[in-house]
Amino acid sequence: MSNADLDRRFAALKDAVAGELPPPATDRAIAAAVSRAARAPRAAARGDRWLAWPLALAATIAVLSFVVRSLPPEAIVSEPALKASGDEFLAVVPFADIESAGDALVVPARLPRTTLAQLGLPINPARAADAIDAELLVRRDGSVLAVRFVY
Amino acid sequence: MPDSPNDMPVELSERISASDAALAARVACGDAAALTPLYQRHRGSVYRFSLLWSGSAAIAADVTQDVFVHLLGHADAYDAGRGPLLPWLLGIARNFVHRRAGVDARYVPDDVDVEMAEAAEPTLDEAIDWQRALDRLRAAIAALPPHYRDVLVLVELAERSYAEAAAICGCELNTVRSRLFRARALVAQALRASSDTRSIARG
């Protein structure tokens, strides 16, 4: 049996199960588990509320990294103008949100260089895979308000 | 720069808030309701992986339930910095489905020359029935040793990358490649054996 024939069979099997979902009983069981947990939140969770924002921040940074990796190549231009971008924070949410954020924090982070393109800044294609030092302005709930790149 | 500072950033902000990592962080902090969108988003992938691995809809349903109940109680174990959520969930599904199949996770038969059982009972029907061909393929996969089955289902059927499969199985990239190569050879061998037996039966 050739590799192509085997691949064809795998593709057919994949198609055959493509629409398969767990039965409604599983959906109900999960909904019940969520409902139980919501009524009686774990004591540990209640006691560890202070973990909420660092966890959310870590998640946010990870997702920001993931999102900007999928940027279109047309956003990439040469880097000579990079230095002219200045060192001020660039807003990633409406300014009104920043003004109402209260005591936001500045947190250092390393982001993919493609983050620059997401924010309309030029990047050098040769260094696109490198990380860049940045500082994030972060609200207490972990959401990122603004970013500043440290060259 | 964007025409307005609000254009792309709002979308970016929304995407981040609705992301798996943010929802998992909320679950970890006791917000159980955040599990619901994660379940809606990933239940199919977890169920199909378990179904293809086990060949049993009942086991797949149980494993899917186990995975998301586990997530509800252990979301803090997920580190978004190490990769997306779905491969992490599939790793948990793999553990549960192994447990239900009675597989010893320490047993790694990579350098063992595995004798394949015949994939399925031959059919006397002379017509080539695609559904039966798929059944034979399912049976051939179900007859694979667990560690070969892991990589075959993950890479060929669940469309995970080699790197993700390596992370899920806790092995090296080259191990994934060699297991996949061997798994494909065993499936092909089983399908050939099944086909030969049918030919003999037809006389």
Interface residues (C-beta under 8 A of the other chain):
Chain A: M1 N3 L6 R9 F10 A12 L13 K14 A16 V17 A18 E20 L21 P22 P23 A25 T26 D27 A29 I30 A31 A33 V34 S35 A37 A38 P41 R42 A45 R46 D48 R49 L51 A52 L55 A56 A58 A59 T60 I61 A62 V63 L64 F66 V67 L90 A91 V92 V93 P94 F95 Q118 L119 G120 L121 G142 S143 V144
Chain B: M1 P2 P5 N6 M8 P9 V10 L12 S13 R15 I16 S17 S19 D20 A21 A22 A24 A25 R26 A28 C29 G30 A32 A33 L35 T36 Y39 R43 G44 Y47 R48 L51 L52 A57 A60 A61 T64 Q65 F68 V69 L72 G73 D76 D79 A80 G81 P84 W130 A133 L134 L137 R138 E156 L157 E159 R184 V187 A188 L191 R192
